[in-house]
Amino acid sequence: MEAERILTDTLPCTVHLAMPHDYIATIEAGHFDVVVVDAGVVENGGTDIIRRLRQSGTAVIFTTLTNDSMDRVPEFKGFASVAKPFVDEELLSAVTMAVKLPELDI
């Protein structure tokens, strides 16, 4: 996974991977400072889990196919997003900012 490589090669962090079929169980099994999740998860019914993450203080960064993909998910407009394929610096910047600054609840 490209995001895992970028994050572990650059930041002093632990990365947990979850596939679409088990991401809810993975998220519910632990506490995370930041969750990087494909915006398609929200489009496919993952809105509640994202809200629960935010309520618990977890920062959420969406990955998208294009920079305007978040327009299709209006309830999370304004949340951090990074377009694929990842530019290392953009992903690192999004994660670093998410850890330093709490996101606004919109």
C-alpha positions as CSV (number, residue, x, y, z in Angstrom):
1,M,0.0,0.0,0.0
2,E,1.4,3.3,-1.1
3,A,0.1,5.4,1.9
4,E,1.6,2.9,4.3
5,R,5.0,3.2,2.6
6,I,4.9,6.9,2.6
7,L,3.9,7.2,6.2
8,T,6.2,4.6,7.7
9,D,9.2,5.7,5.7
10,T,8.9,9.3,6.9
11,L,7.0,9.5,10.2
12,P,7.5,7.9,13.6
13,C,4.2,6.2,13.5
14,T,2.4,2.8,13.5
15,V,0.2,2.1,10.5
16,H,-2.7,-0.4,10.6
17,L,-4.2,-1.5,7.3
18,A,-7.8,-2.5,6.8
19,M,-9.5,-3.6,3.7
20,P,-13.1,-2.5,2.8
21,H,-14.6,-5.7,4.1
22,D,-13.0,-5.3,7.6
23,Y,-12.3,-1.6,8.1
24,I,-15.2,-1.1,10.6
25,A,-13.9,-3.9,12.9
26,T,-10.4,-2.6,12.7
27,I,-11.5,1.0,13.5
28,E,-13.7,-0.2,16.4
29,A,-10.9,-2.4,17.8
30,G,-8.5,0.5,18.5
31,H,-8.0,4.2,19.1
32,F,-6.3,6.1,16.3
33,D,-5.0,9.6,16.1
34,V,-5.6,9.8,12.3
35,V,-7.6,7.6,10.0
36,V,-6.8,7.8,6.2
37,V,-9.9,6.4,4.4
38,D,-11.1,6.2,0.9
39,A,-13.9,8.6,0.2
40,G,-15.7,5.7,-1.5
41,V,-16.3,4.2,2.0
42,V,-18.5,7.2,2.9
43,E,-20.3,7.0,-0.5
44,N,-21.0,3.3,0.3
45,G,-22.7,3.8,3.7
46,G,-19.7,4.5,6.0
47,T,-21.0,7.9,7.2
48,D,-21.8,6.7,10.7
49,I,-18.3,5.3,11.3
50,I,-16.7,8.6,10.2
51,R,-19.0,10.6,12.5
52,R,-18.1,8.3,15.4
53,L,-14.4,8.7,14.7
54,R,-14.7,12.4,14.7
55,Q,-16.7,12.3,18.0
56,S,-13.9,10.3,19.6
57,G,-11.3,12.9,18.5
58,T,-9.8,11.0,15.6
59,A,-8.8,13.1,12.6
60,V,-10.1,11.8,9.3
61,I,-8.3,12.3,6.0
62,F,-10.1,11.1,2.8
63,T,-8.3,9.7,-0.2
64,T,-10.0,10.5,-3.5
65,L,-9.5,9.8,-7.2
66,T,-9.7,13.5,-8.0
67,N,-9.5,16.7,-6.0
68,D,-13.2,17.4,-6.5
69,S,-14.4,13.9,-5.4
70,M,-15.4,15.3,-2.0
71,D,-18.1,17.4,-3.7
72,R,-20.1,14.2,-3.9
73,V,-20.0,13.8,-0.1
74,P,-21.4,17.2,1.1
75,E,-21.6,16.2,4.8
76,F,-17.8,16.0,4.9
77,K,-17.1,19.0,2.8
78,G,-14.1,20.8,4.2
79,F,-12.4,17.6,5.6
80,A,-8.9,17.0,4.5
81,S,-8.5,15.0,1.3
82,V,-5.6,13.8,-0.7
83,A,-5.9,12.7,-4.4
84,K,-4.5,9.5,-5.7
85,P,-1.9,8.7,-6.8
86,F,-0.4,10.2,-3.7
87,V,2.2,12.9,-3.9
88,D,4.3,12.0,-0.8
89,E,4.5,15.6,0.5
90,E,0.7,16.1,0.2
91,L,-0.1,13.0,2.2
92,L,2.5,13.8,4.8
93,S,1.3,17.4,5.1
94,A,-2.3,16.3,5.5
95,V,-1.4,13.8,8.3
96,T,0.9,16.2,10.0
97,M,-1.7,19.0,10.0
98,A,-4.4,16.6,11.2
99,V,-2.3,15.6,14.2
100,K,-1.4,19.2,15.1
101,L,-4.7,20.9,14.4
102,P,-8.1,19.4,15.3
103,E,-10.5,19.4,12.4
104,L,-13.6,21.6,12.5
105,D,-16.8,19.7,13.0
106,I,-18.9,20.7,10.1
